[in-house]
Amino acid sequence: MRSSLALLAILAFGFSSGLATEVARITPSEAAKRVAAGQAVLVDVREPGEWAETGVAAPAVLLAKSDFDGAQKDWKPFLEKNAGPEIILYCRSGNRSGKVAAALAAQGRRVANAGGFKDWQAAGLPTRPVPAAKP
């Protein structure tokens, strides 16, 4: 009986700690191929100031992690509209995009993490500028 309870506790901890929501890490080149083929949507989860400062991947939809963590004013309509394709996320380094990807995977969404914008740039993939938000 004790060993069964211990096993149950280990399994419960494993699922609650994110082990059940492994997210694939893919290269920016692979992300670009999937987006170009219409198999996926690319999302930049950085914040508006970061978008304006560095630019973004050319095909990216801009949805801040702060909105995902908050009211989801922009995220909810995006997720409703994009229920079918894989959602590929990136941020500055891959950390924030990994967190959002794990949360979406836990909801049953097909997701991947393309890492950081610097990786996209280093791969020589197209970017575009984003004007600074007006105060």
C-alpha positions in Angstrom: 0.0 0.0 0.0 2.8 2.4 0.9 4.6 1.7 -2.3 1.4 2.4 -4.3 1.0 5.7 -2.6 4.6 6.6 -3.2 4.3 5.7 -6.9 1.1 7.8 -7.1 2.8 10.8 -5.5 5.8 10.5 -7.9 3.5 10.3 -10.9 1.4 13.3 -9.7 4.5 15.4 -9.1 5.9 14.4 -12.6 2.7 15.5 -14.3 2.3 18.7 -12.3 6.0 19.7 -12.8 5.6 19.8 -16.6 7.0 16.5 -17.6 3.8 15.7 -19.4 4.0 18.8 -21.5 7.3 18.3 -23.4 7.6 20.9 -26.2 9.7 20.2 -29.3 12.6 22.7 -29.8 13.0 23.3 -33.5 15.4 25.4 -35.5 14.4 28.7 -37.0 14.9 27.3 -40.5 12.5 24.4 -39.7 10.0 26.9 -38.3 10.2 29.0 -41.5 9.6 25.9 -43.6 6.5 24.9 -41.7 5.1 28.4 -41.8 5.8 28.8 -45.6 4.1 25.4 -46.2 1.0 26.6 -44.3 1.5 24.0 -41.6 2.1 26.4 -38.8 1.8 29.9 -37.5 4.8 31.7 -36.0 4.3 33.8 -32.9 6.7 36.3 -31.2 5.9 36.4 -27.5 8.2 39.3 -26.6 6.9 42.6 -25.5 6.0 45.6 -27.8 9.1 47.5 -26.8 11.3 44.6 -27.8 9.6 44.3 -31.1 10.2 48.0 -31.9 13.8 47.8 -30.7 15.0 44.8 -32.7 12.3 44.1 -35.3 10.6 40.7 -35.7 10.6 37.6 -37.9 8.8 38.6 -41.1 6.0 36.1 -40.9 5.4 36.5 -37.1 2.2 37.3 -35.4 2.9 39.6 -32.4 1.3 38.3 -29.2 3.0 39.4 -26.0 3.5 36.9 -23.2 2.2 39.6 -20.8 -1.2 39.3 -22.6 -1.0 35.5 -22.5 -0.5 35.7 -18.7 -3.2 38.3 -18.3 -6.5 39.1 -19.9 -5.6 37.4 -23.2 -7.2 40.2 -25.1 -5.2 39.4 -28.2 -4.4 35.7 -27.5 -8.1 34.5 -27.2 -9.1 35.5 -30.7 -5.8 34.3 -32.1 -6.3 30.8 -30.5 -9.9 30.6 -31.7 -8.9 31.5 -35.3 -5.8 29.2 -35.3 -7.2 26.0 -33.8 -5.8 23.8 -36.6 -2.2 24.7 -37.4 0.8 24.1 -35.2 1.8 27.2 -33.2 5.5 27.9 -33.2 6.7 30.4 -30.7 9.9 32.4 -30.1 11.1 35.2 -27.9 14.6 36.7 -27.2 16.2 33.5 -25.9 13.7 30.7 -26.0 12.7 30.9 -22.3 9.5 32.8 -22.4 8.4 31.1 -25.6 9.1 27.7 -23.9 6.8 28.7 -21.0 3.9 29.8 -23.3 4.5 26.7 -25.4 4.3 24.4 -22.4 1.0 26.1 -21.3 -0.5 25.7 -24.7 0.7 22.1 -25.0 -1.0 21.4 -21.6 -4.2 22.7 -23.3 -3.8 20.1 -26.0 -2.4 22.5 -28.7 0.3 21.4 -31.2 3.2 23.7 -30.4 7.0 24.0 -30.9 9.6 26.4 -29.6 11.9 28.0 -32.2 14.1 29.6 -29.5 15.3 33.2 -29.7 15.0 36.0 -32.3 18.8 36.1 -32.3 18.7 32.6 -33.7 16.3 33.6 -36.4 18.6 36.5 -37.4 21.7 34.3 -37.3 20.0 31.9 -39.7 19.6 34.8 -42.2 15.9 34.5 -42.2 13.7 37.6 -43.1 12.8 40.2 -40.5 10.7 43.3 -40.5 10.7 46.5 -38.5 7.9 47.3 -36.0 7.1 50.9 -35.2 7.3 51.9 -31.6 3.9 52.1 -29.9 2.6 55.6 -29.4 2.3 56.6 -25.7 
